[in-house]
Amino acid sequence: MAFRKTFPIAEKVFVQTFPNHMAKGLLVLQHRSPHIDGVFLVHDARIPLSGYSDNVFNCLQGMPLLLVLNKADLVPRSHLELAMEILRRRLPDVPVMTSVVGKQHQGGDKFAKHLLPGMLNLLDMEKVRDRRTANNEDFYIRLAVAGIPNCGKSSFLNALRRIYAKRGAGTRVGFVPGITRAVLNEINVSRKPPVFVVDTPGIMDPSIPNSEIGLQLALIGTIAPNRIDTRMLCDYLLYRLNKHRLFHYVKFFGMEAPSDDIATVLIAICKRIGALMKGKKPDYHRAQTWFLEQYRKDKLGRFIMDIDLDMANEYIAKKQNERLEVAKQRDQQFIKDQEWWEGSGLSASSSSSSSSSSSSS
């Protein structure tokens, strides 16, 4: 079956605003930045190359930054490696790490253990000491967590607190973007060394570069659902699933074959979950909400929004060829070593020595 190769999007498909708590959070972050020693810039691994806030980058220029691609378990590993390679070329001065947090009962915290040491390695401790001394303070390290809404900043901070301070949650988390609506006081996440981290509200740019990036941000929950046409968002999700050849939804929704028609898929969902209104008419709104929920619960397959499948496959093939070339060179070197060993006469003399030893015994 042939699927859509492009997704036509109108110029303005949603209303984007810059809420008061974001503006206030940005101002407080700018005010506090001279007193912050380093920043975890947390981003969602499902949209690693776009959706960044230029406001946050401009505010944090010159500070030690560690870019953390959170929710890395929700994307294919090979695609993530490609995204990290691209990011390292784009941001050569910013280290990039991955994280899986917010799933402590599934062993997710162990994937965050390397992040605090990674940040501390970036800091100039003499400058940190001088900064505290100038304010007549005892030595401690003050960090901040920043990023777009709903990328897991608060869960990330709570994971650090559990791992290093052996304490429970220090800040509230939730799926709805905007749970953290103010810059909080420092939260202690480590005792040795003493580390305090400031949580900040999700900050976005007042305008989004293009409508497709807006759809991608809405799909992962960064933009509130009331700011966009839900049916269009579901149609975009269907387009991406088909484009990445992720057909889990066919069996999951009780369909006979993949479809490129969102109405067909929504009717199948209504039957699957019993979403019917009076007169047994399909409840499309409920079906749309359920469709998006299943994607966000990792039930429909994993892909990176801003990496094309062809690009990912090309990268995978390139890496496989590199591994084959390394194996080929290793085999060639082994043959050369073997030929040298046999031509040197050492193998024969070694054999005769071994025979003489056997005879004498």
Secondary structure in CASP SS format (residue, H / E / C, confidence):
PFRMAT SS
TARGET T0000
AUTHOR 0000-0000-0000
METHOD secondary structure of the structure
MODEL  1
M C 1.00
A C 1.00
F C 1.00
R C 1.00
K C 1.00
T C 1.00
F C 1.00
P C 1.00
I C 1.00
A C 1.00
E C 1.00
K C 1.00
V C 1.00
F E 1.00
V C 1.00
Q C 1.00
T C 1.00
F C 1.00
P C 1.00
N H 1.00
H H 1.00
M H 1.00
A H 1.00
K H 1.00
G H 1.00
L H 1.00
L H 1.00
V H 1.00
L H 1.00
Q H 1.00
H H 1.00
R H 1.00
S H 1.00
P H 1.00
H H 1.00
I C 1.00
D C 1.00
G E 1.00
V E 1.00
F E 1.00
L E 1.00
V E 1.00
H E 1.00
D E 1.00
A C 1.00
R C 1.00
I C 1.00
P C 1.00
L C 1.00
S C 1.00
G C 1.00
Y C 1.00
S C 1.00
D H 1.00
N H 1.00
V H 1.00
F H 1.00
N H 1.00
C H 1.00
L C 1.00
Q C 1.00
G C 1.00
M C 1.00
P C 1.00
L E 1.00
L E 1.00
L E 1.00
V E 1.00
L E 1.00
N E 1.00
K C 1.00
A H 1.00
D H 1.00
L H 1.00
V C 1.00
P C 1.00
R H 1.00
S H 1.00
H H 1.00
L H 1.00
E H 1.00
L H 1.00
A H 1.00
M H 1.00
E H 1.00
I H 1.00
L H 1.00
R H 1.00
R H 1.00
R H 1.00
L C 1.00
P C 1.00
D C 1.00
V C 1.00
P C 1.00
V E 1.00
M E 1.00
T E 1.00
S C 1.00
V C 1.00
V C 1.00
G C 1.00
K C 1.00
Q H 1.00
H H 1.00
Q H 1.00
G C 1.00
G H 1.00
D H 1.00
K H 1.00
F H 1.00
A H 1.00
K C 1.00
H C 1.00
L H 1.00
L H 1.00
P H 1.00
G H 1.00
M H 1.00
L H 1.00
N C 1.00
L C 1.00
L C 1.00
D C 1.00
M H 1.00
E H 1.00
K H 1.00
V H 1.00
R H 1.00
D H 1.00
R H 1.00
R H 1.00
T H 1.00
A H 1.00
N C 1.00
N C 1.00
E C 1.00
D C 1.00
F C 1.00
Y C 1.00
I E 1.00
R E 1.00
L E 1.00
A E 1.00
V E 1.00
A E 1.00
G E 1.00
I C 1.00
P C 1.00
N C 1.00
C C 1.00
G C 1.00
K H 1.00
S H 1.00
S H 1.00
F H 1.00
L H 1.00
N H 1.00
A H 1.00
L H 1.00
R H 1.00
R H 1.00
I H 1.00
Y H 1.00
A H 1.00
K C 1.00
R C 1.00
G C 1.00
A C 1.00
G C 1.00
T C 1.00
R C 1.00
V C 1.00
G C 1.00
F C 1.00
V C 1.00
P C 1.00
G C 1.00
I C 1.00
T C 1.00
R C 1.00
A C 1.00
V C 1.00
L C 1.00
N C 1.00
E C 1.00
I E 1.00
N E 1.00
V E 1.00
S E 1.00
R C 1.00
K C 1.00
P C 1.00
P C 1.00
V E 1.00
F E 1.00
V E 1.00
V E 1.00
D E 1.00
T C 1.00
P C 1.00
G C 1.00
I C 1.00
M C 1.00
D C 1.00
P C 1.00
S C 1.00
I C 1.00
P C 1.00
N C 1.00
S H 1.00
E H 1.00
I H 1.00
G H 1.00
L H 1.00
Q H 1.00
L H 1.00
A H 1.00
L H 1.00
I C 1.00
G C 1.00
T C 1.00
I C 1.00
A C 1.00
P H 1.00
N H 1.00
R H 1.00
I E 1.00
D C 1.00
T H 1.00
R H 1.00
M H 1.00
L H 1.00
C H 1.00
D H 1.00
Y H 1.00
L H 1.00
L H 1.00
Y H 1.00
R H 1.00
L H 1.00
N H 1.00
K H 1.00
H C 1.00
R C 1.00
L C 1.00
F C 1.00
H H 1.00
Y H 1.00
V H 1.00
K H 1.00
F H 1.00
F C 1.00
G C 1.00
M C 1.00
E C 1.00
A C 1.00
P C 1.00
S C 1.00
D C 1.00
D C 1.00
I H 1.00
A H 1.00
T H 1.00
V H 1.00
L H 1.00
I H 1.00
A H 1.00
I H 1.00
C H 1.00
K H 1.00
R H 1.00
I H 1.00
G C 1.00
A C 1.00
L E 1.00
M C 1.00
K H 1.00
G H 1.00
K H 1.00
K C 1.00
P E 1.00
D C 1.00
Y H 1.00
H H 1.00
R H 1.00
A H 1.00
Q H 1.00
T H 1.00
W H 1.00
F H 1.00
L H 1.00
E H 1.00
Q H 1.00
Y H 1.00
R H 1.00
K C 1.00
D C 1.00
K C 1.00
L C 1.00
G C 1.00
R C 1.00
F C 1.00
I C 1.00
M C 1.00
D C 1.00
I C 1.00
D C 1.00
L H 1.00
D H 1.00
M H 1.00
A H 1.00
N H 1.00
E H 1.00
Y H 1.00
I H 1.00
A H 1.00
K H 1.00
K H 1.00
Q H 1.00
N H 1.00
E H 1.00
R H 1.00
L H 1.00
E H 1.00
V H 1.00
A H 1.00
K H 1.00
Q H 1.00
R H 1.00
D H 1.00
Q H 1.00
Q H 1.00
F H 1.00
I H 1.00
K H 1.00
D H 1.00
Q H 1.00
E H 1.00
W H 1.00
W H 1.00
E H 1.00
G H 1.00
S C 1.00
G C 1.00
L H 1.00
S H 1.00
A H 1.00
S H 1.00
S H 1.00
S H 1.00
S H 1.00
S H 1.00
S H 1.00
S H 1.00
S H 1.00
S H 1.00
S H 1.00
S H 1.00
S H 1.00
S C 1.00
END
